[in-house]
Amino acid sequence: MTEHDVYLKADHVSKEIKNELILDDINLSLQKGFIYGFRGKNGSGKTMLFRALCGLILSTKGTISIGGITLGKEGSFPPSVGVLIEYPGFLNGYTGFKNLKMLANLNDVIDDNRISESIRLVGLDPNDKRKYRKYSLGMKQRLGIAQAIMEKPELIILDEPTNALDSDGVEEFKKLLLDLKAQNKCILIASHDKEELDYLSDEIFMMENGKIVDHYNL
């Protein structure tokens, strides 16, 4: 891999909160067209790392760059990033479509057809008139995935994306993710499910106490 091939780079990234080291000297060089899995126990640092990589928090030390843009210097939240970290904050009184429409209006780069297409891709009906509060946990998770992919981002970061999905939903998600990989996206996924990660990932990083302690290719 040459430097030109790297799309997402973390260079000696650390994060300290209240004198506690949450991320400890993280180094990553990730390419488009690959799925990268992150595994570790609760509290190992996966979610905090994902927050740092997408610009939701700034690192205490080190640098993160996406597509050549350094976070915190040339922009706090990078362009072309789709994120699902924990449960997204959708509005209970809106339909799924209206929730996504409201978010899409912030960047104003996609139209209603693309919103509808994204909802269909995750197995939901864009014409469903039920309010978000009536959604099952699985439907809420599907809508969160739709939100992450709707603007066709180059970088997709998903934290436990199959939480609350039934077996059919998990299989549909796997197919969707492999389709996105084929579209040359850079995809990061955190999961407790070793079998799921091994099936999807090209490379897996093991995390413990805020460090990457091991990694292997598949």
N, CA and C of each residue as an Amber inpcrd file, in Angstrom:
protein
   654
   0.8420000  -1.1990000   0.0000000   0.0000000   0.0000000   0.0000000
   0.8790000   1.2500000   0.0000000   0.6270000   2.1550000  -0.9200000
   1.3470000   3.4270000  -0.9470000   0.5320000   4.4930000  -0.2200000
   1.1710000   5.6060000   0.0900000   0.4740000   6.7040000   0.7660000
  -0.6950000   7.2050000  -0.0740000  -0.5530000   7.1030000  -1.3900000
  -1.6150000   7.5430000  -2.3010000  -2.8720000   6.6870000  -2.1610000
  -2.6910000   5.4190000  -1.7670000  -3.8250000   4.5010000  -1.6450000
  -4.6370000   4.7270000  -0.3690000  -4.0530000   5.4050000   0.6130000
  -4.6940000   5.5560000   1.9220000  -5.8020000   6.6060000   1.8490000
  -7.0130000   6.2190000   2.2950000  -8.1330000   7.1680000   2.3250000
  -8.3560000   7.7150000   3.7370000  -8.2650000   6.8310000   4.7270000
  -8.4260000   7.2330000   6.1300000  -7.1340000   6.9120000   6.8700000
  -6.5620000   7.9330000   7.4860000  -5.3000000   7.7290000   8.2060000
  -5.4020000   8.2920000   9.6160000  -5.0720000   7.4610000  10.5970000
  -4.9370000   7.9000000  11.9830000  -3.4680000   7.7590000  12.3620000
  -2.8700000   8.8550000  12.7950000  -1.4320000   8.8840000  13.0650000
  -1.1950000   9.2150000  14.5350000  -0.8680000   8.1810000  15.3180000
  -0.5610000   8.3260000  16.7480000  -1.6780000   9.0810000  17.4860000
  -2.8960000   8.6140000  17.3080000  -4.0650000   9.2760000  17.8980000
  -4.3000000   8.8020000  19.3310000  -4.3900000   9.7500000  20.2340000
  -4.7460000   9.4690000  21.6250000  -5.8450000  10.4290000  22.0570000
  -6.6650000   9.9720000  23.0040000  -7.7230000  10.8180000  23.5570000
  -7.7480000  10.6420000  25.0630000  -7.6730000  11.7740000  25.7480000
  -7.6980000  11.7710000  27.2080000  -8.9170000  12.5470000  27.6840000
  -9.6730000  11.9580000  28.6060000 -10.8370000  12.6110000  29.2000000
 -10.7050000  12.5330000  30.7190000 -10.6730000  13.6820000  31.3620000
 -10.5470000  13.7570000  32.8230000  -9.3680000  12.9220000  33.3180000
  -8.2210000  13.1250000  32.6730000  -6.9630000  12.4490000  33.0210000
  -6.9880000  10.9390000  32.8040000  -7.9990000  10.4550000  32.1080000
  -8.0540000   9.0270000  31.7800000  -7.8090000   8.8590000  30.2820000
  -6.8870000   7.9600000  29.9440000  -6.5400000   7.7200000  28.5460000
  -7.5750000   6.7760000  27.9300000  -8.4040000   7.3160000  27.0430000
  -9.4880000   6.5510000  26.4260000  -9.0290000   5.8830000  25.1320000
  -8.1990000   6.5950000  24.3670000  -7.5620000   6.0400000  23.1670000
  -6.0560000   6.2190000  23.3120000  -5.3090000   5.1720000  22.9890000
  -3.8820000   5.1620000  23.2900000  -3.0630000   4.8390000  22.0350000
  -2.5500000   5.8840000  21.3820000  -1.6060000   5.7530000  20.2700000
  -2.1520000   4.8540000  19.1460000  -3.2790000   5.2730000  18.5840000
  -3.9240000   4.5250000  17.4980000  -3.3030000   4.9120000  16.1560000
  -2.9280000   3.9050000  15.3820000  -2.3920000   4.1240000  14.0380000
  -3.1600000   3.2570000  13.0450000  -3.7140000   3.8950000  12.0160000
  -4.4770000   3.1850000  10.9890000  -4.1700000   3.7820000   9.6240000
  -4.1070000   2.9310000   8.6190000  -4.0170000   3.3700000   7.2230000
  -4.9870000   2.5080000   6.4280000  -6.1510000   3.0760000   6.0970000
  -7.2450000   2.3030000   5.5170000  -7.5610000   2.7880000   4.1080000
  -7.9690000   1.8420000   3.2520000  -8.2100000   2.1180000   1.8440000
  -9.6840000   2.0080000   1.4890000 -10.0360000   2.5690000   0.3600000
 -11.3600000   2.3490000  -0.2160000 -11.4410000   0.9330000  -0.7860000
 -12.6690000   0.4210000  -0.8530000 -12.8810000  -0.9020000  -1.4190000
 -12.6170000  -2.0350000  -0.4500000 -12.5390000  -1.6970000   0.8420000
 -12.2880000  -2.7000000   1.8720000 -13.2540000  -2.4990000   3.0390000
 -13.5220000  -3.6090000   3.7500000 -14.2940000  -3.5620000   4.9880000
 -13.3470000  -3.8920000   6.1340000 -13.3130000  -3.0100000   7.1230000
 -12.4410000  -3.1780000   8.2760000 -13.2960000  -3.4300000   9.5160000
 -13.0350000  -4.5460000  10.1890000 -13.7840000  -4.8980000  11.3850000
 -13.0260000  -4.5210000  12.6500000 -13.7720000  -4.0880000  13.6570000
 -13.1890000  -3.7420000  14.9530000 -13.9230000  -4.5320000  16.0300000
 -13.1440000  -5.2740000  16.8200000 -13.7540000  -6.1300000  17.8330000
 -13.0820000  -5.8910000  19.1750000 -13.8670000  -6.0060000  20.2310000
 -13.3630000  -5.8360000  21.5830000 -14.5260000  -5.7880000  22.5540000
 -14.2340000  -5.9600000  23.8240000 -15.2710000  -5.9350000  24.8470000
 -15.8330000  -4.5220000  24.9950000 -16.9800000  -4.4120000  25.6780000
 -17.5130000  -3.0940000  26.0190000 -16.4540000  -2.3050000  26.7890000
 -16.2670000  -1.0540000  26.4010000 -15.2740000  -0.2330000  27.0730000
 -13.8730000  -0.3630000  26.5110000 -13.7300000  -1.1410000  25.4320000
 -12.3930000  -1.3370000  24.8520000 -11.9310000  -0.1390000  24.0380000
 -12.8790000   0.7540000  23.6790000 -12.5060000   1.9630000  22.9480000
 -13.0260000   2.0360000  21.5300000 -13.7940000   1.0330000  21.1070000
 -14.2760000   1.0070000  19.7180000 -15.1380000   2.2260000  19.3920000
 -16.1350000   2.4760000  20.2310000 -17.0560000   3.5830000  19.9570000
 -16.3370000   4.9250000  20.0220000 -15.4590000   5.0930000  20.9900000
 -14.7140000   6.3480000  21.1020000 -13.8120000   6.5480000  19.8900000
 -13.2020000   5.4690000  19.4070000 -12.3740000   5.5690000  18.2050000
 -13.2180000   5.9900000  17.0090000 -14.3860000   5.3890000  16.8590000
 -15.2610000   5.7480000  15.7410000 -15.6930000   7.2100000  15.8330000
 -15.9580000   7.6730000  17.0470000 -16.3280000   9.0840000  17.2210000
 -15.1780000  10.0070000  16.7900000 -13.9680000   9.6070000  17.1150000
 -12.8110000  10.4190000  16.7290000 -12.5920000  10.3830000  15.2180000
 -12.7650000   9.2160000  14.6220000 -12.4860000   9.0680000  13.1920000
 -13.4500000   9.8520000  12.3130000 -14.6600000  10.0980000  12.8210000
 -15.6180000  10.8480000  12.0040000 -15.7420000  12.3080000  12.4350000
 -14.9220000  12.7250000  13.3950000 -14.8910000  14.1310000  13.7710000
 -15.8740000  14.5380000  14.8460000 -16.5510000  13.5680000  15.4710000
 -17.4920000  13.9170000  16.5420000 -16.7640000  14.3600000  17.8040000
 -15.5580000  13.8380000  18.0090000 -14.6940000  14.3280000  19.0880000
 -13.3100000  14.5800000  18.4900000 -12.5570000  15.4770000  19.0840000
 -11.1990000  15.7580000  18.6300000 -10.2010000  15.0050000  19.4980000
  -9.1820000  14.4690000  18.8710000  -8.1640000  13.7360000  19.6120000
  -7.3120000  14.7010000  20.4330000  -6.7750000  14.1990000  21.5390000
  -5.8730000  14.9910000  22.3690000  -4.4920000  15.0870000  21.7260000
  -4.0720000  13.9770000  21.1160000  -2.7900000  13.9330000  20.4120000
  -2.9920000  13.2400000  19.0720000  -2.0920000  13.5090000  18.1480000
  -2.1240000  12.8400000  16.8610000  -3.0590000  13.5080000  15.8680000
  -3.0860000  12.9680000  14.6600000  -3.9120000  13.5390000  13.5960000
  -4.7250000  12.4590000  12.8960000  -5.8760000  12.8800000  12.3780000
  -6.7440000  12.0240000  11.5730000  -7.0150000  12.7520000  10.2680000
  -6.8170000  12.0700000   9.1610000  -7.1220000  12.6700000   7.8630000
  -8.0020000  11.7330000   7.0510000  -8.9380000  12.3310000   6.3350000
  -9.8700000  11.5930000   5.4800000  -9.8150000  12.2130000   4.0940000
  -9.4260000  11.4150000   3.1240000  -9.3180000  11.9320000   1.7650000
  -8.3800000  13.1110000   1.6550000  -7.3440000  13.1110000   2.4820000
  -6.3620000  14.1890000   2.4510000  -6.7170000  15.4000000   3.2850000
  -7.8940000  15.4020000   3.9160000  -8.3210000  16.5240000   4.7600000
  -8.0790000  16.1680000   6.2240000  -7.3300000  17.0060000   6.9320000
  -7.0110000  16.7540000   8.3330000  -8.1150000  17.3000000   9.2280000
  -8.6850000  16.4330000  10.0530000  -9.7680000  16.8560000  10.9470000
  -9.2420000  17.8380000  11.9850000 -10.0790000  18.8480000  12.2790000
  -9.7120000  19.8240000  13.2940000  -8.8950000  20.9770000  12.7660000
  -8.3100000  20.7990000  11.5810000  -7.5240000  21.8760000  10.9710000
  -8.2340000  22.4010000   9.7290000  -8.5280000  21.4750000   8.8090000
  -9.1910000  21.8870000   7.5700000 -10.7050000  21.6810000   7.6300000
 -11.1750000  21.0990000   8.7170000 -12.6120000  20.8880000   8.8790000
 -12.8620000  19.9980000  10.0720000 -13.8990000  20.3060000  10.8650000
 -14.1740000  19.5040000  12.0510000 -14.9510000  18.2450000  11.6970000
 -15.9360000  18.3780000  10.8050000 -16.6850000  17.2020000  10.3760000
 -16.4420000  17.0190000   8.8890000 -15.8130000  15.9100000   8.5200000
 -15.3900000  15.7420000   7.1270000 -16.5630000  15.5300000   6.1820000
 -16.3860000  15.8720000   4.9180000 -17.4250000  15.5970000   3.9290000
 -17.4560000  14.1190000   3.5870000 -18.5690000  13.6670000   3.0550000
 -18.6990000  12.3100000   2.5340000 -18.4060000  11.2290000   3.5630000
 -19.0110000  11.3670000   4.7400000 -18.9170000  10.3460000   5.7810000
 -20.3270000  10.0010000   6.2480000 -20.6340000   8.7160000   6.2790000
 -21.9050000   8.2380000   6.8100000 -21.6560000   7.4960000   8.1080000
 -22.4130000   7.8170000   9.1440000 -22.1150000   7.3210000  10.4870000
 -23.3650000   6.7510000  11.1540000 -23.2070000   5.5840000  11.7770000
 -24.2130000   5.0610000  12.7040000 -23.4790000   4.6660000  13.9750000
 -23.6210000   5.4800000  15.0050000 -23.0080000   5.2040000  16.2990000
 -24.1030000   5.2390000  17.3520000 -24.3500000   4.0770000  17.9750000
 -25.4390000   3.9220000  18.9280000 -26.7570000   4.2680000  18.2360000
 -27.8130000   4.5190000  18.9980000 -29.0960000   4.7980000  18.3520000
 -29.1520000   6.2470000  17.8880000 -29.4640000   6.4740000  16.6210000
 -29.5530000   7.8510000  16.1210000 -30.7310000   8.5860000  16.7430000
 -30.6170000   9.9100000  16.8090000 -31.6410000  10.7150000  17.4790000
 -32.7550000  11.1500000  16.5470000 -33.5570000  10.1960000  16.1040000
 -34.6860000  10.5450000  15.2470000 -35.8370000  11.1080000  16.0760000
 -36.7170000  11.8480000  15.4150000 -37.8540000  12.4710000  16.0890000
 -39.0450000  11.5250000  16.0970000 -39.5990000  11.3020000  17.2830000
 -40.6740000  10.3240000  17.4490000 -41.9310000  10.6630000  16.6640000
 -42.2140000  11.9510000  16.4820000 -43.4610000  12.3590000  15.8400000
 -43.4070000  12.4100000  14.3240000 -42.2590000  12.0490000  13.7410000
 -42.0970000  12.0750000  12.2850000 -42.0450000  10.6570000  11.7310000
 -42.4460000  10.5130000  10.4720000 -42.2660000   9.2330000   9.7880000
 -40.7750000   9.0200000   9.5110000 -40.4470000   7.7890000   9.1090000
 -39.0630000   7.5120000   8.7460000 -38.5920000   8.4060000   7.6190000
 -39.4270000   8.5380000   6.5790000 -39.0520000   9.3770000   5.4380000
 -38.8420000  10.8230000   5.8720000 -39.7440000  11.3430000   6.6960000
 -39.6410000  12.7510000   7.0940000 -38.4010000  12.9890000   7.9520000
 -38.0500000  12.0100000   8.7890000 -36.8180000  12.1320000   9.5660000
 -35.6000000  12.2430000   8.6570000 -35.5280000  11.3760000   7.6540000
 -34.3840000  11.4170000   6.7450000 -34.3980000  12.6720000   5.8820000
 -35.5940000  13.0980000   5.4910000 -35.7270000  14.3190000   4.6930000
 -35.1870000  15.5260000   5.4650000 -35.5110000  15.5890000   6.7440000
 -35.0460000  16.6960000   7.5720000 -33.5160000  16.7050000   7.6560000
 -32.9210000  15.5240000   7.8190000 -31.4640000  15.4360000   7.8730000
 -30.8390000  15.7650000   6.5200000 -31.4710000  15.2810000   5.4520000
 -30.9430000  15.5340000   4.1050000 -30.9450000  17.0210000   3.7710000
 -31.9100000  17.7530000   4.3160000 -31.9990000  19.1910000   4.0370000
 -30.8030000  19.9690000   4.5940000 -30.1110000  19.3940000   5.5810000
 -28.9670000  20.0870000   6.1770000 -27.8460000  20.2680000   5.1590000
 -27.6000000  19.2230000   4.3700000 -26.5330000  19.2960000   3.3570000
 -27.0730000  19.5940000   1.9690000 -28.3400000  19.2460000   1.7500000
 -29.0280000  19.5330000   0.4870000 -28.2600000  18.9980000  -0.7300000
 -27.8480000  17.7140000  -0.6390000 -27.1140000  17.1200000  -1.7650000
 -27.8700000  15.9560000  -2.4050000 -28.9920000  15.5290000  -1.7960000
 -29.7700000  14.4330000  -2.3730000 -31.2380000  14.8340000  -2.4600000
 -31.9610000  14.1630000  -3.3550000 -33.3770000  14.4710000  -3.5310000
 -34.2520000  13.4020000  -2.8760000 -35.5640000  13.5800000  -2.9840000
 -36.5050000  12.6580000  -2.3520000 -36.3720000  11.2420000  -2.8990000
 -36.0520000  11.1160000  -4.1780000 -35.9050000   9.7860000  -4.7720000
 -34.7690000   9.0120000  -4.1190000 -33.6650000   9.6910000  -3.8390000
 -32.5340000   9.0280000  -3.1940000 -32.8820000   8.6540000  -1.7580000
 -33.6390000   9.4820000  -1.0650000 -34.0750000   9.1370000   0.2920000
 -34.9330000   7.8810000   0.2550000 -35.8880000   7.8420000  -0.6600000
 -36.7620000   6.6690000  -0.7900000 -35.9570000   5.4240000  -1.1370000
 -35.0000000   5.5680000  -2.0410000 -34.1590000   4.4360000  -2.4380000
 -33.3820000   3.8860000  -1.2430000 -32.8460000   4.7730000  -0.4150000
 -32.0740000   4.3570000   0.7570000 -32.9520000   3.6020000   1.7460000
 -34.1750000   4.0660000   1.9190000 -35.1030000   3.3910000   2.8310000
 -35.4350000   1.9980000   2.3110000 -35.6360000   1.8820000   1.0130000
 -35.9190000   0.5590000   0.4210000 -34.7190000  -0.3770000   0.5500000
 -33.5170000   0.1660000   0.4110000 -32.3050000  -0.6570000   0.4850000
 -32.1640000  -1.3650000   1.8250000 -32.7300000  -0.7890000   2.8770000
 -32.6350000  -1.4140000   4.2010000 -33.9010000  -2.1890000   4.5570000
 -34.7890000  -2.3720000   3.5790000 -35.9600000  -3.2090000   3.7960000
 -37.1450000  -2.5190000   4.4320000 -37.1900000  -1.1920000   4.3710000
 -38.3380000  -0.4440000   4.8850000 -39.1140000   0.1650000   3.7220000
 -40.3150000   0.6480000   4.0300000 -41.1890000   1.2510000   3.0240000
 -41.1580000   2.7720000   3.1750000 -40.6720000   3.5020000   2.1770000
 -40.6170000   4.9650000   2.2970000 -41.9870000   5.6170000   2.4050000
 -43.0400000   4.8930000   2.0300000 -44.4000000   5.4380000   2.1000000
 -45.1280000   5.0560000   3.3840000 -44.4420000   4.3720000   4.2820000
 -45.0300000   3.9810000   5.5640000 -45.3690000   5.2440000   6.3660000
 -46.6270000   5.3900000   6.7350000 -47.0770000   6.6000000   7.4360000
 -46.9430000   6.5040000   8.9540000 -46.4780000   5.3600000   9.4450000
 -46.2900000   5.2360000  10.8900000 -45.2100000   6.2040000  11.3790000
 -45.4570000   6.7610000  12.5520000 -44.4630000   7.6310000  13.1650000
 -43.3190000   6.7790000  13.7370000 -42.1700000   7.4070000  13.8790000
 -40.9770000   6.7020000  14.3650000 -41.2240000   6.0290000  15.7140000
 -42.0510000   6.6370000  16.5530000 -42.3140000   6.0630000  17.8730000
 -42.9750000   4.6900000  17.7820000 -43.6080000   4.4060000  16.6440000
 -44.2830000   3.1240000  16.4490000 -43.3530000   2.0550000  15.8680000
 -42.1460000   2.4460000  15.5180000 -41.2020000   1.5010000  14.9210000
 -40.7100000   0.4920000  15.9610000 -40.4850000  -0.7440000  15.5240000
 -39.8060000  -1.7260000  16.3680000 -38.3250000  -1.3510000  16.4610000
 -37.6100000  -1.9820000  17.3890000 -36.1780000  -1.7040000  17.5160000
 -35.4360000  -2.0410000  16.2250000 -35.8510000  -3.1400000  15.5840000
 -35.2190000  -3.5210000  14.3300000 -35.4530000  -2.4990000  13.2350000
 -36.6710000  -1.9590000  13.1630000 -36.9730000  -0.9300000  12.1610000
 -36.1730000   0.3380000  12.4310000 -36.0320000   0.6860000  13.7010000
 -35.2360000   1.8700000  14.0510000 -33.7830000   1.6980000  13.6160000
 -33.2650000   0.4830000  13.8110000 -31.8840000   0.2280000  13.4080000
 -31.7350000   0.3010000  11.8870000 -32.7130000  -0.2330000  11.1670000
 -32.6860000  -0.1700000   9.7010000 -32.6980000   1.2870000   9.2240000
 -33.5280000   2.1100000   9.8670000 -33.5860000   3.5190000   9.4770000
 -32.2520000   4.2110000   9.7580000 -31.6090000   3.8220000  10.8520000
 -30.2940000   4.3750000  11.1540000 -29.2660000   4.0350000  10.0850000
 -29.3280000   2.8160000   9.5730000 -28.4230000   2.4120000   8.4960000
 -28.7370000   3.2060000   7.2310000 -30.0340000   3.3840000   6.9390000
 -30.4330000   4.1800000   5.7660000 -29.8800000   5.5980000   5.8600000
 -29.9410000   6.1720000   7.0530000 -29.4060000   7.5250000   7.2720000
 -27.9120000   7.5750000   6.9830000 -27.2020000   6.5050000   7.3530000
 -25.7460000   6.4950000   7.1800000 -25.3230000   6.3970000   5.7150000
 -26.1650000   5.7850000   4.8770000 -25.7500000   5.5520000   3.4800000
 -26.4390000   6.4650000   2.4730000 -27.4260000   7.2560000   2.9090000
 -28.3010000   7.9150000   1.9380000 -27.5800000   8.9430000   1.0650000
 -26.5380000   9.5720000   1.5770000 -25.8320000  10.5860000   0.7940000
 -24.6540000  10.0000000   0.0120000 -24.6420000   8.6750000  -0.1040000
 -23.6010000   7.9560000  -0.8610000 -22.1960000   8.3620000  -0.4140000
 -21.9170000   8.2470000   0.8860000 -20.6090000   8.6760000   1.3880000
 -19.4890000   7.7430000   0.9330000 -18.2780000   8.2790000   0.8940000
 -17.1060000   7.4690000   0.5570000 -16.6260000   6.6640000   1.7610000
 -16.8630000   7.1940000   2.9650000 -16.4750000   6.5280000   4.2100000
 -17.7360000   6.2250000   5.0100000 -17.8900000   4.9620000   5.4230000
 -19.0640000   4.5350000   6.1820000 -18.5840000   3.9140000   7.4870000
 -19.0600000   4.4470000   8.6170000 -18.6320000   4.0070000   9.9440000
 -19.8640000   3.5270000  10.7090000 -19.8790000   2.2380000  11.0580000
 -21.0650000   1.6180000  11.6510000 -20.6980000   0.9130000  12.9500000
 -21.3040000   1.3360000  14.0470000 -21.0430000   0.7650000  15.3680000
 -22.1940000  -0.1670000  15.7440000 -21.9160000  -1.4620000  15.8090000
 -22.9260000  -2.4810000  16.1320000 -24.1790000  -2.3230000  15.2610000
 -24.0400000  -2.3250000  13.9520000 -25.1810000  -2.0350000  13.0700000
 -26.2580000  -3.1090000  13.0370000 -25.9310000  -4.3400000  13.4510000
 -26.9470000  -5.3990000  13.4010000 -27.6810000  -5.5710000  14.7230000
 -27.4160000  -4.6960000  15.6920000 -28.1900000  -4.7290000  16.9380000
 -29.6810000  -4.6670000  16.6370000 -30.4510000  -5.5440000  17.2340000
 -31.9220000  -5.5600000  17.1390000 -32.4380000  -6.0740000  15.7950000
 -31.5540000  -6.4230000  14.8560000 -32.0240000  -6.9750000  13.5860000
 -32.3000000  -8.4680000  13.7340000 -33.3840000  -8.9380000  13.0980000
 -33.6460000 -10.3730000  13.0810000 -32.7260000 -11.0370000  12.0560000
 -32.8210000 -12.3640000  11.9370000 -31.8920000 -13.0910000  11.0720000
 -32.0020000 -12.6450000   9.6200000 -33.2320000 -12.3790000   9.1520000
 -33.4010000 -11.8840000   7.7790000 -32.7510000 -10.5150000   7.6170000
 -32.9310000  -9.6690000   8.6270000 -32.3420000  -8.3390000   8.5790000
 -30.8270000  -8.3810000   8.5470000 -30.2360000  -9.3160000   9.3020000
 -28.7800000  -9.4550000   9.3130000 -28.2760000  -9.8730000   7.9380000
 -28.9650000 -10.8200000   7.3130000 -28.5440000 -11.2760000   5.9840000
 -28.6850000 -10.1580000   4.9480000 -29.7640000  -9.3840000   5.0320000
 -29.9500000  -8.2540000   4.1140000 -28.8490000  -7.2120000   4.3200000
 -28.4880000  -6.9960000   5.5840000 -27.4320000  -6.0310000   5.8900000
 -26.0910000  -6.4810000   5.3100000 -25.7850000  -7.7650000   5.4530000
 -24.5240000  -8.2820000   4.9140000 -24.4440000  -8.0520000   3.4090000
 -25.5440000  -8.3330000   2.7130000 -25.5690000  -8.1350000   1.2610000
 -25.3680000  -6.6580000   0.9150000 -26.0520000  -5.7850000   1.6600000
 -25.9230000  -4.3470000   1.4230000 -24.4820000  -3.8910000   1.6110000
 -23.8480000  -4.3630000   2.6770000 -22.4820000  -3.9240000   2.9650000
 -21.5050000  -4.3970000   1.8860000 -21.6810000  -5.6190000   1.4210000
 -20.8070000  -6.1280000   0.3630000 -21.0470000  -5.3850000  -0.9490000
 -22.2900000  -4.9850000  -1.1980000 -22.5810000  -4.1570000  -2.3770000
 -21.8670000  -2.8080000  -2.2750000 -21.8700000  -2.2190000  -1.0770000
 -21.1960000  -0.9300000  -0.8730000 -19.6790000  -1.0690000  -1.0230000
 -19.1470000  -2.1790000  -0.5470000 -17.7160000  -2.4480000  -0.7460000
 -17.3880000  -2.4980000  -2.2350000 -18.2590000  -3.1530000  -3.0110000
 -18.0430000  -3.2620000  -4.4590000 -18.1060000  -1.9000000  -5.1460000
 -18.7480000  -0.9210000  -4.4760000 -18.8090000   0.4480000  -5.0000000
 -17.5980000   1.2790000  -4.5600000 -16.5910000   0.5920000  -4.0140000
 -15.3170000   1.2170000  -3.6350000 -15.4370000   2.1480000  -2.4320000
 -16.2990000   1.7800000  -1.4890000 -16.4040000   2.5450000  -0.2460000
 -15.3740000   2.0400000   0.7670000 -14.9680000   2.9160000   1.6650000
 -14.1550000   2.5320000   2.8190000 -15.1130000   2.3300000   3.9870000
 -15.1880000   1.1010000   4.5100000 -16.2210000   0.7510000   5.4870000
 -15.5750000   0.2510000   6.7740000 -16.0040000   0.8350000   7.8970000
 -15.5660000   0.4000000   9.2200000 -16.7840000  -0.0910000   9.9840000
 -16.6500000  -1.2620000  10.6040000 -17.7690000  -1.8290000  11.3410000
 -17.2640000  -2.4080000  12.6590000 -17.9430000  -2.0710000  13.7470000
 -17.6420000  -2.6510000  15.0530000 -18.7550000  -3.6190000  15.4160000
 -18.3770000  -4.7800000  15.9300000 -19.3820000  -5.7740000  16.3010000
 -18.7990000  -6.7150000  17.3440000 -19.6910000  -7.2360000  18.2040000
 -19.2950000  -8.2840000  19.1430000 -19.3120000  -9.6550000  18.4700000
 -19.9420000  -9.7260000  17.3040000 -20.1780000 -11.0040000  16.6350000
 -18.9650000 -11.3800000  15.7830000 -18.1380000 -12.2950000  16.2890000
 -16.9120000 -12.6860000  15.5760000 -17.2320000 -13.2920000  14.2150000
 -18.2420000 -14.1470000  14.1650000 -18.5950000 -14.8040000  12.9100000
 -19.0180000 -13.7790000  11.8560000 -19.8120000 -12.8080000  12.2790000
 -20.2670000 -11.7560000  11.3700000 -19.0890000 -10.9360000  10.8480000
 -18.1880000 -10.5500000  11.7460000 -17.0280000  -9.7580000  11.3390000
 -16.1130000 -10.5460000  10.4120000 -15.8890000 -11.8200000  10.7370000
 -15.0210000 -12.6470000   9.8990000 -15.5970000 -12.7990000   8.4980000
 -16.9140000 -12.8810000   8.4010000 -17.5660000 -13.0320000   7.0930000
 -17.4300000 -11.7590000   6.2540000 -17.5800000 -10.6070000   6.8910000
 -17.6450000  -9.3450000   6.1550000 -16.2860000  -8.6920000   5.9180000
 -15.3620000  -8.8740000   6.8480000 -14.1760000  -8.0150000   6.8870000
 -13.0250000  -8.5400000   6.0380000 -12.2370000  -7.5910000   5.5300000
 -10.9630000  -7.9100000   4.8920000  -9.8280000  -7.9010000   5.9100000
  -9.9930000  -7.0850000   6.9370000  -8.9890000  -6.9910000   7.9970000
  -9.7080000  -6.6720000   9.2990000  -9.2450000  -7.2870000  10.3840000
  -9.8860000  -7.0890000  11.6870000  -8.8650000  -6.5520000  12.6870000
  -9.3110000  -5.5450000  13.4440000  -8.4940000  -4.9450000  14.4900000
  -9.1030000  -5.2960000  15.8440000  -8.2700000  -5.8130000  16.7400000
  -8.7060000  -6.1410000  18.0910000  -8.3450000  -4.9850000  19.0210000
  -9.3380000  -4.5450000  19.8160000  -9.1110000  -3.4260000  20.7230000
  -9.2510000  -3.8440000  22.1800000  -8.4180000  -3.2290000  23.0070000
  -8.4450000  -3.4890000  24.4460000  -7.8540000  -2.2740000  25.1520000
  -8.5840000  -1.7390000  26.1280000  -8.1040000  -0.5930000  26.9150000
  -7.6470000   0.5720000  26.0400000  -8.4300000   0.8360000  24.9890000
  -8.1390000   1.9800000  24.1390000  -7.0050000   1.7860000  23.1570000
  -6.4830000   0.5690000  23.0710000  -5.3750000   0.2750000  22.1640000
  -5.8050000  -0.7470000  21.1170000  -5.1540000  -0.6910000  19.9570000
  -5.2430000  -1.7940000  19.0000000  -4.1510000  -2.7840000  19.3890000
  -4.5690000  -3.9420000  19.8930000  -3.6060000  -4.9060000  20.4410000
  -3.2550000  -5.9980000  19.4430000  -4.0480000  -6.1250000  18.3740000
  -3.7650000  -7.1450000  17.3680000  -4.5650000  -6.8210000  16.1150000
  -4.1250000  -7.3310000  14.9860000  -4.9310000  -7.2310000  13.7670000
  -4.5500000  -8.3770000  12.8460000  -5.5010000  -8.7890000  12.0250000
  -5.2250000  -9.8930000  11.0990000  -6.0670000  -9.7290000   9.8460000
  -5.5350000 -10.2600000   8.7400000  -6.2270000 -10.2320000   7.4570000
  -7.0140000 -11.5130000   7.2650000  -8.0730000 -11.4070000   6.4650000
  -8.9180000 -12.5750000   6.2020000  -8.9340000 -12.8710000   4.7050000
